[in-house]
Amino acid sequence: MKYGMPAIALTSCLVCGSAFAQSSNVRLYGLIDNGFVYNNNAKGASQYQLASGNLQGSRWGMTGKEDLGGGLSAVFRLEGGYNIDTGALAQGGSLFGRRATLGLANRYGTVSLGRQYDALTDYMASYSATGSAHGDVVKSWAGVYGAHPGDLDNLGGSNRTNNAVKFSSADFNGLSFESAYSFGNKAGDFSNSQSFSFAGAYRNGPLDAGVAYQNVRNPNYAN
């Protein structure tokens, strides 16, 4: 189940001038995934349970955009995961463990900073059975069950990169691309825990093709 709220639900709670209200947009959204699961061989016995996040992780979040003039906008995204059965935060208890970014956008694309997915996950997940399980819209027929064992390729969106800088291009007649770099933030060892990825795609009518490359060194991944 997906749930969205218009920006006025949030901005009405804030003291803000008319100029801000006219040039800004804040959206609240969420997704709840819960279901009944039967396992006929859980350590040799049958098991019945409620399970949160069977197809996609339950989440809540907000996105915002403010017009800075001249075609430039400030954008942000804060997204946290949770277990609907217990109310506990997911991603190790982080409030915004799924994503936390701040950036600038214009007609050419968006530069974002913070905790986010790498370029390979953003572009290649849509070509797998998991679909876009890490995104806003359900485009998957298998959900997290379609991920490879251990989700080592991260097409299931299990992991995010911290301290990341990413450029996501606009769509140029079907052609788009993305590049991301995650800093290791380790003193005296610049290359440790760093991650670099690049991806591109061409989507036009029946043709939909993409390619991606990723290089990681003791990756600074965190689920």
For each residue, the residues with C-beta under 8 A, 3 or more apart:
1: 31 32 33
2: 29 30 31 138
3: 29 30 31 32
4: 27 28 29 30
5: 9 10 27 28 29
6: 9 27
7: 10 11 24 25 26 27
8: 11 12
9: 5 6 12 13 28
10: 5 7 13 14 26 28 62
11: 7 8 14 16 21 24 26
12: 8 9
13: 9 10
14: 10 11
15:
16: 11 20 21 24
17: 20 21
18: 21 22
19: 22 23
20: 16 17 23 24 66
21: 11 16 17 18 24
22: 18 19
23: 19 20 66 67
24: 7 11 16 20 21 64 65 66 67
25: 7 64 65 66
26: 7 10 11 62 63 64
27: 4 5 6 7 62 63 64
28: 4 5 9 10 60 61 62
29: 2 3 4 5 60 61 62 63 136
30: 2 3 4 58 59 60 61
31: 1 2 3 56 57 58 59 60
32: 1 3 58 84
33: 1 52 53 54 55 56 57 58 84
34: 50 51 52 53 54 58 84 85
35: 50 51 54
36: 48 49 50 51
37: 47 48 49 50 51 54
38: 46 47 48
39: 42 46 47 49
40: 46
41: 44 45 46
42: 39 45 46 47
43:
44: 41
45: 41 42
46: 38 39 40 41 42
47: 37 38 39 42
48: 36 37 38
49: 36 37 39
50: 34 35 36 37 85
51: 34 35 36 37 54 85
52: 33 34 58 82 83 84 85 86
53: 33 34 56 57 58 81 83 84 90 144
54: 33 34 35 37 51 143 144
55: 33 133 138 140 143 144 145
56: 31 33 53 59 133 138 140 143 144
57: 31 33 53 81 90 98 133 144
58: 30 31 32 33 34 52 53 81 82 83 84 90
59: 30 31 56 79 80 81 82 98
60: 28 29 30 31 79 80 82
61: 28 29 30 77 78 79 80 96 98 99
62: 10 26 27 28 29 77 78 79
63: 26 27 29 75 76 77 78
64: 24 25 26 27 75 76 77
65: 24 25 73 74 75 105
66: 20 23 24 25 73 74 75
67: 23 24 72 73
68: 72 73 74 104
69: 72
70:
71: 106 107
72: 67 68 69 104 105 106
73: 65 66 67 68 104 105 106
74: 65 66 68 102 103 104 105
75: 63 64 65 66 101 102 103 104 105 110 112
76: 63 64 101 102 103
77: 61 62 63 64 99 100 101 112
78: 61 62 63 96 99 100
79: 59 60 61 62 96 98 99 100
80: 59 60 61 89 90 91 94 95 96 97 98
81: 53 57 58 59 89 90 91 97 98
82: 52 58 59 60 87 88 89 90
83: 52 53 58 86 87 88 89 90
84: 32 33 34 52 53 58 87
85: 34 50 51 52
86: 52 83
87: 82 83 84
88: 82 83 93
89: 80 81 82 83 93 94 95 97
90: 53 57 58 80 81 82 83 97 98
91: 80 81 94 97 98 160 222 223
92: 97 222 223
93: 88 89 97
94: 80 89 91 97
95: 80 89
96: 61 78 79 80 99 100 115
97: 80 81 89 90 91 92 93 94 115 160 222
98: 57 59 61 79 80 81 90 91 160
99: 61 77 78 79 96 114 115 116 117 160
100: 77 78 79 96 114 115 116
101: 75 76 77 112 113 114 115 116
102: 74 75 76 112 113 114
103: 74 75 76 110 111 112 113
104: 68 72 73 74 75 110 111
105: 65 72 73 74 75 109 110 111
106: 71 72 73 109
107: 71 170
108: 169 170
109: 105 106 167 168 169 170
110: 75 103 104 105 167 168
111: 103 104 105 165 166 167
112: 75 77 101 102 103 116 165 166 168
113: 101 102 103 164 165 166
114: 99 100 101 102 164
115: 96 97 99 100 101 160 161 162 163 164 222
116: 99 100 101 112 160 161 164 166 180
117: 99 121 122 134 154 157 160 161 180
118: 121 122 154 161 164 180 182 195 197 214
119: 122 123 166 178 179 180 197 198 199 212 214
120: 123 124 153 154 197 199 212 213 214
121: 117 118 124 125 134 154 155 157 159
122: 117 118 119 125 168 178 199
123: 119 120 126 178 199 200 201 210 212
124: 120 121 127 128 153 155 199 210 212
125: 121 122 128 130 131 132 133 134 135 155 156 157
126: 123 131 132 139 210
127: 124 210
128: 124 125 131 146 147 155
129: 140 141 142 145 146 147
130: 125 133 140 142 143 144 146 147 155 156 157
131: 125 126 128 138 139 140 141 142 143 146
132: 125 126 135 136 137 138 139 140
133: 55 56 57 125 130 138 140 143 144 146 147 156 157
134: 117 121 125 156 157
135: 125 132 139 157
136: 29 132
137: 132
138: 2 55 56 131 132 133
139: 126 131 132 135
140: 55 56 129 130 131 132 133 143 146
141: 129 131 146
142: 129 130 131 145 146
143: 54 55 56 130 131 133 140 146
144: 53 54 55 56 57 130 133 147 156
145: 55 129 142
146: 128 129 130 131 133 140 141 142 143 156
147: 128 129 130 133 144 151 155 156 158
148: 151 152 153 155 156
149: 152
150:
151: 147 148 154 155 156 157 158 159
152: 148 149
153: 120 124 148
154: 117 118 120 121 151 157 158 159 221
155: 121 124 125 128 130 147 148 151
156: 125 130 133 134 144 146 147 148 151
157: 117 121 125 130 133 134 135 151 154
158: 147 151 154 223
159: 121 151 154 219 221 222 223
160: 91 97 98 99 115 116 117 221 222 223
161: 115 116 117 118 164 180 182 195 219 220 221 222
162: 115 182 220 222
163: 115 182 183 184 185 220
164: 113 114 115 116 118 161 180 181 182 183 195
165: 111 112 113 180 181 182 183
166: 111 112 113 116 119 178 179 180 181
167: 109 110 111 178 179 180
168: 109 110 112 122 176 178
169: 108 109 172 176 177 178
170: 107 108 109 176
171: 174 175 176
172: 169 175 176
173: 204
174: 171 202 203 204
175: 171 172 200 201 202
176: 168 169 170 171 172 200 201 203
177: 169 198 199 200 201
178: 119 122 123 166 167 168 169 198 199 200
179: 119 166 167 196 197 198 199
180: 116 117 118 119 161 164 165 166 167 195 196 197 198
181: 164 165 166 194 195 196 197
182: 118 161 162 163 164 165 193 194 195 196 219 220
183: 163 164 165 194 220
184: 163 189 190 191 192 193 194 217 218 220
185: 163 193 220
186: 189 190 192 193
187:
188:
189: 184 186 192
190: 184 186 194
191: 184 194 217
192: 184 186 189 217 218
193: 182 184 185 186 217 218 219 220
194: 181 182 183 184 190 191 216 217 220
195: 118 161 164 180 181 182 214 215 216 217 219 220 221
196: 179 180 181 182 214 215 216
197: 118 119 120 179 180 181 212 213 214 215
198: 119 177 178 179 180 212 213 214
199: 119 120 122 123 124 177 178 179 210 211 212 213
200: 123 175 176 177 178 210 211 212
201: 123 175 176 177 208 209 210 211
202: 174 175 207 208 209 210
203: 174 176 207 208 209
204: 173 174 207
205:
206:
207: 202 203 204
208: 201 202 203
209: 201 202 203
210: 123 124 126 127 199 200 201 202
211: 199 200 201
212: 119 120 123 124 197 198 199 200
213: 120 197 198 199
214: 118 119 120 195 196 197 198
215: 195 196 197
216: 194 195 196 219 221
217: 184 191 192 193 194 195
218: 184 192 193
219: 159 161 182 193 195 216
220: 161 162 163 182 183 184 185 193 194 195
221: 154 159 160 161 195 216
222: 91 92 97 115 159 160 161 162
223: 91 92 158 159 160
